[in-house]
Amino acid sequence: MIITTSDNIPGKNITQTFGLVRGNTARSRNFSRDIMAFAKNITGGEVMEYTKLIAESRDQAIDRMVEQAEKMGANAICGVRFSSSSVASGVSEVLVYGTAIKIV
């Protein structure tokens, strides 16, 4: 599965457009990560616990989008975009969406 943020894929022809596909996940922080993040907040620097949580969320959202595209018969997704939001206290959503296509 080719996934790209561009609207076309150089050297490939789009033979069919299936439409919008998306994947999302909502994740909450956990107590142990919060303790480590609090300690890092005092000393400064990257909060690796949250970086890892966000990366896992992004990967899960992409996997769900790809699964939906494959069910439609697509072999690529173009125009991919990411969005994130806070849906509740301590809960964040990661959304990824794009257009499922067939390329040759």
N, C-alpha and C positions, 0 to 999 in steps of 0.2 A: 504494500500500500504506500503510494507516494502521498505525502502530506506537505502542502506548501502554502505560504501566505500570499503568494502571487495569484493572479487571476488566470494564468495559463502556465503551461510547462514547456519550456523551449525544447523543440525537437519532437514533441508529442502532439497528436491531433485528438481533440475532444470529439468523441463520436456520439456520446449521449450524456445528458445532464439529468440527474435524478432529483436534485433539489437539496434543501437544507438538511444537514445532519448536525447533531449536537451531542455533547456529553457533559455531565456536571457531577459534582460531588460537594457535599457539605460536611465539613469536619470541625470538630471541637478540639480545643487544647486539652491537655491533661495535666494533672497536678504536678507530676515529676518534671515535665517540660517547663511548667510555669516557675518552679523553684530555680531551675538552671537559668531560665531567661531573666529572672529577677537578679540573680547573682551577676550575670553578664551585663545587665543594665547598669549596675553600680560601677563595674570596671570599664565598660565600654567595649565596642567591637561588635562583630557579627553574632547574631543569636542563632547558632547552628541548629538548635532544636526546632525553631520555627522555620528555618530555611529548609530543613529536611521535610517537615510537615507539608509545606507548600509544594515542594517538588513531588512528593507522593500524591498529593491532591491533583496536581497538573497531569501526572502520568495516568492516574485513574480516569480522569475526565477524557483524556485523549483515547484511552483504550475503549471507553464507552462510545465515543463518537465513531471510531473505526469499526466497531462491532455493528453499529447501526448502518454505516455505509456499506459494509460487506453484505449485510442482509438485503440491501437494495440491489446488489449486483455491481457496485462500484469497485474500481481498482485504484482510485485516487480521490483526494479531497483538496480542493483549491479554495483560496480566499479565506484561509483559517484565521480566526481571531480569538483572543482570550479576554475574559472579563472576570472580575472578582468583586465580591461584595460581602458585607457583614449582614447575616440574616437574623442573628440573635446575639446576645452577650456571650462572647467567647466562641461563636460559631461563624465560620467563613465559608462562602461558596466559591468554587472555581467553575467557570463555564467556558467551554470551548465550542466553536461552531464554524461551519464552512459549507461548501457546496460539494456534494458527492457527484463524481463524474466517472465516465469510462473513457480511457485513453488507449491509443494504439501507437 
